[in-house]
């Protein structure tokens, strides 16, 4: 929980330092100029981007310098990327700045390269609409303007985080690549190669907070092998704040650090206690302890941000996760072997079936089920302690 407190402290300081200010009142500002801090994404209010402001204009044409961060929504006909220097025309509303006209004033060569690489990857995707949408989500982190049926099912079942390209996904691929290469290069060299691939991939996809967290965390573990995982996470947060401070304000960053804090700080302890009470296959034990630990840390945040949560991911999460990882591997393989697409279709159907079952569990809008979950966790610890004590006496 100390890590969570540190995250909150950094967030409060960054918000205070980067709060928007200009020489005019917001109500008279018609133009914003500034640098994009993330790639454009589809959110609750359409396409949006985080802008570090430099200059504003008012209706009369007067110009003023500006500073601070503004969330800008804009039309969907243009793709915007981190690093772009952009002019937005529109007006402020309750959610930020709503733009009707957009002009990219400057784009770097490196950003052009990123755009081309993302287009090359997207061109290899399946022509089947549902498969293509899921490939875009999982491999490029790109969401369509309208939610697909699978996306809606994932949201209702509490597993929407699995369909968002995150540090969890690329960490697994990094481990998979490292494992395969270790037989040829040795463990440390294989790890270095996999981290280099991971760095290139994050560069192409863009500075999504959870990807940045995973990249930093992986490099910290590689460079400081003696560090405990939770200590490495502390250091990763500090480095994250130092290099891209604004990104830790994103909801995805909070989720990323909260869930990993749960896994590292509570997961292994809960797994051991549960194993003392009941025999479960290792895969089920690992998945169950990971799901419970992540939910324990993230549900309060989900409840206050979105007004509700689901507990079905405790059961459906592990199976959905396996299918999603398999889908990603098949998708990459299909770039080179098109006939693999039939396996993608079957994988998609099975994933949809599991999410449909998960969505039937219901969505909770009170914290009572969460408190019941905490009660059962405490019960597991209590019974485990009693069992251990009785074994000690014998």
C-alpha positions in Angstrom: 0.0 0.0 0.0 3.0 2.3 0.4 3.5 2.1 -3.4 -0.1 3.3 -3.9 0.4 6.2 -1.5 3.6 7.1 -3.4 1.6 7.0 -6.7 -1.1 9.3 -5.2 1.5 11.7 -3.9 3.3 11.9 -7.3 -0.1 12.3 -9.0 -1.2 15.2 -6.7 2.2 17.0 -7.3 2.0 16.5 -11.1 -1.6 17.8 -11.2 -0.6 20.8 -9.3 2.4 21.6 -11.4 0.7 20.9 -14.7 -2.7 22.5 -14.1 -3.7 24.6 -17.1 -3.2 28.3 -17.0 -3.3 31.1 -19.7 -3.6 34.8 -20.0 -7.3 34.5 -20.9 -10.4 33.0 -19.3 -11.3 29.5 -20.6 -14.6 30.7 -21.8 -13.1 33.0 -24.4 -10.3 30.7 -25.7 -11.0 29.4 -29.2 -7.6 27.9 -30.2 -5.0 25.7 -28.4 -1.5 25.0 -29.6 0.8 22.5 -28.0 2.6 19.1 -28.1 0.7 15.8 -27.8 1.9 13.7 -24.9 0.2 10.5 -26.1 -1.2 8.9 -29.2 -4.8 9.8 -30.0 -7.3 7.2 -28.5 -11.0 6.6 -28.5 -12.6 7.4 -25.1 -15.9 8.0 -23.6 -16.2 11.4 -25.4 -14.8 10.3 -28.8 -11.2 10.7 -30.0 -9.0 12.4 -27.5 -5.4 13.3 -26.7 -3.5 14.8 -23.9 -2.0 18.2 -24.9 0.9 20.0 -23.2 -0.2 23.6 -24.1 2.1 26.3 -25.3 -0.1 29.0 -26.8 -3.8 30.0 -26.9 -6.0 32.4 -28.9 -9.2 34.2 -27.9 -12.1 35.1 -30.1 -10.7 38.6 -30.9 -7.5 37.0 -32.3 -5.3 38.0 -29.4 -2.5 35.5 -28.5 -1.2 34.4 -25.0 1.3 31.9 -23.8 -0.1 29.0 -21.9 1.1 26.1 -19.7 -0.3 22.9 -18.3 -2.2 19.8 -19.5 -5.5 19.7 -21.3 -7.5 16.7 -22.5 -8.7 17.5 -26.0 -11.4 15.7 -27.9 -11.3 16.0 -31.7 -12.9 14.6 -35.0 -12.1 11.1 -36.0 -10.9 11.8 -39.5 -7.2 12.4 -38.4 -4.7 10.2 -36.6 -2.6 12.1 -34.0 0.6 10.8 -32.3 2.7 11.6 -29.3 5.2 14.3 -30.1 3.0 16.0 -32.8 2.8 19.8 -32.5 -0.9 20.5 -33.0 -3.3 23.4 -33.4 -6.9 22.8 -32.2 -9.9 25.1 -32.8 -12.9 24.8 -30.6 -14.0 25.6 -27.0 -13.6 24.4 -23.5 -16.3 22.3 -21.8 -16.7 20.4 -18.6 -14.4 17.6 -19.8 -11.6 19.6 -21.4 -11.3 21.2 -24.8 -13.7 20.1 -27.6 -12.1 20.7 -31.0 -13.9 20.9 -34.4 -10.8 21.6 -36.5 -7.3 20.1 -36.2 -4.1 20.8 -37.9 -0.8 19.0 -37.3 1.8 21.8 -37.5 4.9 19.7 -37.0 5.6 15.9 -37.0 9.0 14.4 -36.5 10.7 11.8 -38.7 10.6 9.3 -35.9 6.9 9.7 -35.6 6.5 9.2 -39.3 8.4 6.0 -39.0 6.1 4.9 -36.1 3.0 5.6 -38.3 4.4 3.6 -41.2 5.3 0.6 -39.0 1.9 0.6 -37.4 0.3 0.6 -40.8 2.5 -2.2 -42.0 1.4 -4.3 -39.0 -2.3 -3.4 -39.5 -2.1 -4.4 -43.1 -1.3 -8.0 -42.1 -4.4 -8.4 -40.0 -7.3 -10.6 -40.9 -10.0 -9.3 -43.3 -12.7 -10.8 -41.0 -14.1 -7.8 -39.1 -14.4 -9.3 -35.6 -10.9 -10.9 -35.8 -9.4 -7.7 -37.2 -10.9 -5.6 -34.4 -9.5 -7.9 -31.7 -6.1 -7.9 -33.4 -6.1 -4.1 -33.5 -6.9 -4.0 -29.8 -4.4 -6.6 -28.7 -1.4 -5.9 -31.0 -1.7 -2.1 -31.6 -3.8 -1.0 -28.7 -6.2 0.6 -31.2 -9.9 0.7 -30.4 -12.7 1.2 -32.9 -15.2 4.0 -32.5 -18.0 1.6 -31.8 -17.6 -1.2 -29.2 -17.6 -4.7 -30.6 -19.8 -7.4 -29.1 -16.7 -9.0 -27.5 -15.7 -5.6 -25.9 -19.1 -5.2 -24.4 -19.1 -8.8 -23.0 -15.6 -8.2 -21.5 -16.8 -5.1 -19.8 -19.9 -6.8 -18.4 -17.7 -9.8 -17.1 -15.1 -7.5 -15.5 -12.3 -8.7 -17.9 -12.1 -5.7 -20.2 -8.5 -5.1 -18.9 -7.6 -8.3 -20.8 -8.6 -6.8 -24.1 -6.5 -3.7 -23.7 -2.9 -3.9 -24.8 -1.0 -3.6 -21.6 2.2 -4.4 -19.8 0.8 -7.8 -18.8 0.7 -8.8 -22.5 4.1 -7.6 -23.6 5.8 -9.0 -20.4 4.5 -12.4 -21.3 5.8 -12.1 -24.9 9.2 -10.9 -23.6 9.4 -13.9 -21.3 8.3 -16.2 -24.2 11.0 -14.8 -26.5 13.6 -14.9 -23.8 12.8 -18.6 -23.0 13.1 -19.6 -26.7 16.4 -17.8 -27.2 17.9 -18.9 -24.0 18.8 -22.3 -25.5 20.9 -20.5 -28.2 22.2 -17.4 -26.4 22.1 -18.2 -22.7 19.7 -16.7 -20.3 21.2 -13.2 -19.8 21.9 -12.6 -23.6 18.4 -13.9 -24.4 16.9 -11.6 -21.9 18.8 -8.6 -23.4 17.5 -9.5 -26.9 13.9 -9.8 -25.7 14.2 -6.5 -23.9 15.5 -4.8 -27.1 12.5 -6.2 -29.0 10.2 -5.0 -26.2 11.7 -1.5 -26.4 11.2 -1.4 -30.2 7.7 -2.6 -29.9 6.8 0.0 -27.2 8.4 2.7 -29.4 6.2 1.7 -32.4 2.9 1.3 -30.3 3.5 4.6 -28.4 4.0 5.6 -24.8 1.0 3.9 -23.2 1.4 4.1 -19.4 1.1 0.4 -18.7 3.5 -0.5 -21.5 6.0 2.1 -20.2 5.6 0.6 -16.7 6.3 -2.9 -18.0 9.3 -1.8 -20.0 10.9 0.1 -17.1 10.1 -2.8 -14.6 11.7 -5.3 -17.0 14.9 -3.3 -17.4 15.1 -2.7 -13.6 14.9 -6.4 -12.9 17.5 -7.1 -15.6 20.0 -4.4 -14.4 19.5 -5.0 -10.7 19.0 -8.8 -10.4 19.4 -8.7 -6.6 16.3 -6.5 -6.1 13.0 -8.0 -4.9 10.1 -7.6 -7.3 8.2 -5.2 -5.1 11.4 -3.1 -4.7 11.8 -3.1 -8.4 8.3 -1.8 -8.8 9.0 1.1 -6.4 12.1 2.0 -8.4 10.1 1.7 -11.7 7.5 4.1 -10.5 10.1 6.7 -9.6 11.8 6.3 -13.0 8.4 6.5 -14.7 7.7 9.8 -12.9 11.2 11.1 -13.9 10.9 10.4 -17.6 7.1 10.7 -18.4 5.5 12.3 -15.4 2.2 13.0 -17.0 1.4 9.4 -18.0 1.0 8.2 -14.4 -2.1 10.4 -14.2 -3.9 8.1 -16.7 -6.4 5.5 -15.4 -4.5 2.7 -17.1 -1.3 3.7 -15.2 -3.1 3.5 -11.9 -4.6 0.1 -12.8 -1.3 -1.2 -13.9 0.5 -0.2 -10.7 -2.4 -1.3 -8.4 -2.8 -4.7 -10.0 0.9 -5.5 -10.0 1.2 -4.2 -6.4 -1.5 -6.7 -5.5 0.2 -9.6 -7.3 3.6 -8.9 -5.9 2.6 -7.8 -2.4 -0.2 -10.1 -1.7 -0.4 -12.8 -4.4 2.3 -15.2 -3.1 1.2 -14.9 0.5 -2.5 -15.7 -0.4 -1.4 -18.5 -2.7 0.6 -20.2 0.2 -2.3 -19.8 2.6 -4.8 -21.2 0.1 -2.5 -24.1 -0.7 -2.4 -25.0 3.0 -6.1 -25.5 3.1 -7.0 -27.2 -0.2 -5.2 -29.1 -2.9 -5.5 -27.4 -6.3 -3.6 -27.9 -9.5 -0.7 -25.4 -9.8 -2.2 -23.6 -12.7 -5.6 -23.1 -11.0 -3.9 -22.1 -7.7 -1.7 -19.5 -9.5 -4.6 -18.1 -11.6 -6.9 -17.9 -8.6 -4.5 -16.2 -6.3 -3.5 -13.7 -9.0 -7.1 -12.8 -9.8 -8.1 -12.4 -6.2 -4.9 -10.3 -5.4 -5.4 -8.0 -8.4 -9.1 -7.5 -7.6 -8.4 -6.8 -4.0 -6.3 -3.8 -4.9 -8.2 -2.5 -7.9 -11.9 -2.8 -7.0 -12.1 0.3 -4.8 -10.6 2.3 -7.6 -12.9 0.8 -10.2 -15.9 1.4 -8.0 -15.1 5.1 -7.5 -14.1 5.7 -11.1 -16.8 3.7 -13.0 -19.4 3.2 -10.3 -19.3 -0.6 -10.2 -17.3 -3.8 -10.8 -17.6 -7.5 -11.5 -16.1 -10.5 -9.6 -16.6 -13.0 -12.3 -13.1 -12.5 -13.5 -12.0 -14.6 -10.5 -13.4 -17.6 -12.4 -13.3 -16.6 -16.1 -10.2 -14.4 -16.0 -7.6 -17.2 -16.1 -9.3 -19.0 -19.0 -9.8 -15.8 -20.9 -6.2 -14.8 -20.4 -4.9 -18.1 -21.8 -7.1 -17.7 -24.9 -6.1 -14.1 -25.4 -2.4 -15.0 -25.2 -2.9 -17.8 -27.6 -4.9 -15.5 -29.9 -2.0 -13.0 -30.0 0.6 -15.8 -30.8 -1.7 -17.1 -33.6 -2.2 -13.6 -34.9 1.5 -13.0 -35.2 2.0 -16.5 -36.8 -0.8 -15.7 -39.3 1.4 -12.8 -40.7 3.6 -15.6 -42.2 1.2 -18.5 -42.4 -2.3 -17.2 -43.6 -3.9 -20.6 -43.1 -3.6 -20.1 -39.3 -6.6 -17.8 -39.6 -9.0 -20.7 -39.1 -7.5 -21.3 -35.6 -8.0 -17.6 -34.9 -11.7 -17.9 -35.7 -12.1 -20.9 -33.3 -10.1 -19.2 -30.6 -12.3 -16.1 -31.0 -15.5 -18.1 -30.7 -14.3 -19.9 -27.5 -13.3 -16.6 -25.9 -16.7 -15.1 -26.7 -18.4 -18.1 -25.1 -16.4 -17.7 -21.9 -17.0 -14.0 -21.7 -20.7 -14.6 -22.3 -20.7 -16.9 -19.2 -18.8 -14.3 -17.2 -21.2 -11.5 -18.1 -24.1 -13.5 -16.6 -22.6 -13.1 -13.1 -23.8 -9.5 -12.8 -22.3 -6.1 -12.2 -22.1 -4.8 -8.7 -22.8 -1.2 -7.8 -22.2 -1.5 -4.1 -19.1 -2.5 -2.1 -20.9 -5.2 -0.2 -19.7 -8.1 -2.4 -16.1 -6.7 -2.1 -16.4 -6.7 1.7 -17.7 -10.3 1.5 -14.6 -11.2 -0.6 -12.4 -9.6 2.0 -14.2 -11.7 4.7 -13.4 -14.9 2.8 -9.8 -13.9 2.3 -9.5 -13.3 6.1 -11.2 -16.7 6.7 -8.6 -18.4 4.5 -5.8 -16.8 6.5 -7.5 -17.7 9.8 -8.1 -21.3 8.9 -4.6 -21.7 7.5 -3.1 -20.3 10.7 -5.2 -22.7 12.8 -4.2 -25.7 10.6 -0.5 -24.7 10.8 -0.7 -24.3 14.6 -2.4 -27.7 15.0 0.3 -29.4 12.8 3.0 -27.7 14.9 1.6 -29.2 18.1 1.6 -32.7 16.6 
